[in-house]
């Protein structure tokens, strides 16, 4: 059962990171970094979920869901801001409005 959790979470992390690298290539670092981060995030998520559920609650679906969620969080941390025309703010940050 543990082998299925590891292989399943690694494959799901790989699929999620490959999809992210294909959909958002300009907002992510190199594809190798994205793929490795997605797989490692999924493996850590599977371990964390398996540990949190404890003995006697070996549900494969819950572990895989936890793996996908943690992998998505890790991949979201790699995103860079979108490049493009930005609207300039009229006020400086943390400024108070003045009258007159």
C-alpha positions as a Markdown table, in Angstrom:
| # | Residue | x | y | z |
|---|---|---|---|---|
| 1 | Unk | 0.0 | 0.0 | 0.0 |
| 2 | Unk | 2.8 | 2.4 | 0.8 |
| 3 | Unk | 4.4 | 1.8 | -2.5 |
| 4 | Unk | 1.2 | 2.7 | -4.3 |
| 5 | Unk | 1.0 | 6.0 | -2.3 |
| 6 | Unk | 4.6 | 6.9 | -3.2 |
| 7 | Unk | 4.3 | 6.1 | -6.9 |
| 8 | Unk | 0.9 | 7.6 | -7.2 |
| 9 | Unk | 1.9 | 10.8 | -5.5 |
| 10 | Unk | 5.1 | 11.1 | -7.5 |
| 11 | Unk | 3.1 | 10.6 | -10.8 |
| 12 | Unk | 0.5 | 13.1 | -9.8 |
| 13 | Unk | 3.1 | 15.7 | -8.8 |
| 14 | Unk | 4.9 | 15.1 | -12.1 |
| 15 | Unk | 1.6 | 15.6 | -14.0 |
| 16 | Unk | 0.7 | 18.7 | -12.1 |
| 17 | Unk | 4.1 | 20.3 | -12.5 |
| 18 | Unk | 4.3 | 19.4 | -16.2 |
| 19 | Unk | 0.9 | 21.0 | -16.7 |
| 20 | Unk | 2.0 | 24.1 | -14.9 |
| 21 | Unk | 5.2 | 24.3 | -16.9 |
| 22 | Unk | 3.3 | 24.0 | -20.1 |
| 23 | Unk | 0.6 | 26.5 | -19.2 |
| 24 | Unk | 2.7 | 29.1 | -17.5 |
| 25 | Unk | 6.2 | 28.9 | -19.0 |
| 26 | Unk | 6.9 | 32.7 | -18.6 |
| 27 | Unk | 5.9 | 32.9 | -15.0 |
| 28 | Unk | 7.8 | 29.9 | -13.8 |
| 29 | Unk | 11.5 | 29.2 | -13.6 |
| 30 | Unk | 13.2 | 26.5 | -15.7 |
| 31 | Unk | 11.2 | 23.4 | -16.4 |
| 32 | Unk | 13.6 | 21.2 | -14.5 |
| 33 | Unk | 13.1 | 23.2 | -11.3 |
| 34 | Unk | 9.3 | 23.1 | -11.7 |
| 35 | Unk | 9.3 | 19.3 | -12.3 |
| 36 | Unk | 11.5 | 18.5 | -9.4 |
| 37 | Unk | 9.6 | 20.9 | -7.1 |
| 38 | Unk | 6.3 | 19.4 | -8.1 |
| 39 | Unk | 7.4 | 15.8 | -7.5 |
| 40 | Unk | 9.1 | 16.6 | -4.2 |
| 41 | Unk | 6.1 | 18.6 | -3.0 |
| 42 | Unk | 3.8 | 15.7 | -3.8 |
| 43 | Unk | 6.0 | 13.2 | -2.0 |
| 44 | Unk | 6.2 | 15.5 | 1.1 |
| 45 | Unk | 2.4 | 16.0 | 0.9 |
| 46 | Unk | 1.9 | 12.2 | 0.8 |
| 47 | Unk | 4.2 | 11.7 | 3.8 |
| 48 | Unk | 2.5 | 14.6 | 5.7 |
| 49 | Unk | -1.0 | 13.3 | 5.0 |
| 50 | Unk | 0.0 | 9.7 | 5.9 |
| 51 | Unk | 1.6 | 10.9 | 9.1 |
| 52 | Unk | -1.4 | 13.1 | 10.0 |
| 53 | Unk | -3.9 | 10.3 | 9.5 |
| 54 | Unk | -2.0 | 7.9 | 11.6 |
| 55 | Unk | -2.1 | 4.2 | 11.8 |
| 56 | Unk | -5.3 | 2.4 | 10.8 |
| 57 | Unk | -6.4 | 5.1 | 8.4 |
| 58 | Unk | -4.5 | 4.0 | 5.3 |
| 59 | Unk | -6.7 | 5.5 | 2.7 |
| 60 | Unk | -5.1 | 5.9 | -0.7 |
| 61 | Unk | -7.4 | 8.6 | -1.9 |
| 62 | Unk | -6.8 | 10.9 | 1.1 |
| 63 | Unk | -3.1 | 10.5 | 0.8 |
| 64 | Unk | -3.1 | 11.4 | -2.9 |
| 65 | Unk | -5.4 | 14.4 | -2.3 |
| 66 | Unk | -2.9 | 15.6 | 0.3 |
| 67 | Unk | 0.0 | 15.1 | -2.1 |
| 68 | Unk | -1.7 | 17.1 | -4.9 |
| 69 | Unk | -2.6 | 19.9 | -2.5 |
| 70 | Unk | 0.9 | 20.3 | -1.1 |
| 71 | Unk | 2.4 | 20.0 | -4.6 |
| 72 | Unk | 0.1 | 22.8 | -5.8 |
| 73 | Unk | 1.1 | 25.0 | -2.9 |
| 74 | Unk | 4.8 | 24.4 | -3.7 |
| 75 | Unk | 4.3 | 25.2 | -7.3 |
| 76 | Unk | 2.4 | 28.4 | -6.5 |
| 77 | Unk | 5.4 | 29.6 | -4.5 |
| 78 | Unk | 7.5 | 29.4 | -7.7 |
| 79 | Unk | 5.2 | 31.8 | -9.6 |
| 80 | Unk | 6.6 | 35.2 | -10.6 |
| 81 | Unk | 4.4 | 38.3 | -11.2 |
| 82 | Unk | 2.9 | 38.6 | -14.6 |
| 83 | Unk | 4.8 | 40.8 | -17.0 |
| 84 | Unk | 2.9 | 43.3 | -18.9 |
| 85 | Unk | 1.6 | 46.9 | -18.8 |
| 86 | Unk | 0.9 | 47.9 | -15.2 |
| 87 | Unk | -1.2 | 50.7 | -14.1 |
| 88 | Unk | 0.7 | 53.3 | -12.1 |
| 89 | Unk | -0.6 | 54.3 | -8.8 |
| 90 | Unk | -1.4 | 57.9 | -8.1 |
| 91 | Unk | -0.5 | 57.6 | -4.5 |
| 92 | Unk | 2.6 | 56.4 | -2.9 |
| 93 | Unk | 2.2 | 53.4 | -0.7 |
| 94 | Unk | 1.1 | 54.1 | 2.9 |
| 95 | Unk | 0.3 | 57.7 | 2.2 |
| 96 | Unk | -2.6 | 59.5 | 3.7 |
| 97 | Unk | -5.0 | 61.5 | 1.5 |
| 98 | Unk | -4.6 | 65.2 | 1.7 |
| 99 | Unk | -7.2 | 67.9 | 1.4 |
| 100 | Unk | -6.6 | 70.7 | -1.0 |
